[in-house]
Amino acid sequence: MKLGNLLLGFGIGAASTYLLLEKNQNRALSSDKLLNKVKSQIHLNGKVIGSWICMVREKFTDNEESFEVVRGGLTVETNYGEEKFEFYANPDTGSIVEIYQVS
């Protein structure tokens, strides 16, 4: 095997690995898109007047299955006042993993 072919193969492998890593790191939704997806999935009796999201991935375990999620919250104005909810969502798809009322 010639040295040139060996170096060419190594270069192609390194470039492919770099491109795959870049693609996987950029697959997460932006915070705005993720919040919009979460808002579209929930049907609360009221108007969302505030929201937040922490894009730092956390480990979430449910029924012995672990995966990465991001955490956020919503404030909803209802006839009874303000209600606050927190949620865990898939950072790549925006799917809600868990949502619960905090006040």
Secondary structure by P-SEA (a helix, b strand, c coil): ccaaaaaaaaaaaaaaaaaaaaaaaaccccaaaaaaaaaaacccccccccccccccbbbbbcccbbbbbccbbbbbbccccbbbbbbccccccccccbbbbcc
